[in-house]
Amino acid sequence: MKAFVLATGNAGKLAEMKALLDDLSIDIVPQSDFNVPDAEETGLCFVENALIKARNASRITGLPALADDSGLEVDALDGAPGIYSARYAGADASDDDNNRALLKALEDCAAEERTARFHCVLVMLRHWKDPVPRIFSAAWEGHILDAPRGDNGFGYDPLFRPLGLEITSAELPPAEKNRISHRGRALASLRASLTAQES
């Protein structure tokens, strides 16, 4: 079984990725198992940050790497929090801190103006100097509510109501979220690529 190092310390991302790739003949190992320090995310977009994280993990472990960079883009906030989604309320902010900061920023914004989307970019590297990284991406459209709902998921899931649904991402069963979310659909593309390589 081929091992890939997953360049994240986010337990929620690890669980979602393992669930969607579990039946493939690859072993997803978190970078924490190798004591890989988090890379400094100095990129200006999701693709750049995903590449930075993947190269860091691959260089230190010597393994092929998978990295995810994702975030929430709110139209009324000119795309914020964007690449700063995980640290919107500060460097060591919790999910609750970030959600409170987002609600504060949107407190004068009407419900119909709270359009938003999650973005996910996945990068797969064969080795840390890989000149042709495989890149997979997807977006998930929705609206930001004025109060959190639901206990599933992580991050901004309790505030995000996907387009066409009456419940938040955090109220979706995990399997359904994995099927329709930004990360789920980006992972489906990655999965298809890995399956094609095996056949």
Secondary structure, 3 states (H helix, E strand, C coil): CEEEEECCCCHHHHHHHHHHHCCCCEEEEEHHHHCCCCCCCCCCCHHHHHHHHHHHHHHHHCCCEEEEEEEEEEHHHCCCEHHHHHHCCCCCCCHHHHHHHHHHHCCCCCHHHCEEEEEEEEEEECCCCCCCCEEEEEEEEEEECCCCCCCCCCCCHHHEEECCCCCCHHHCCHHHHHHHCHHHHHHHHHHHHHHHHHC
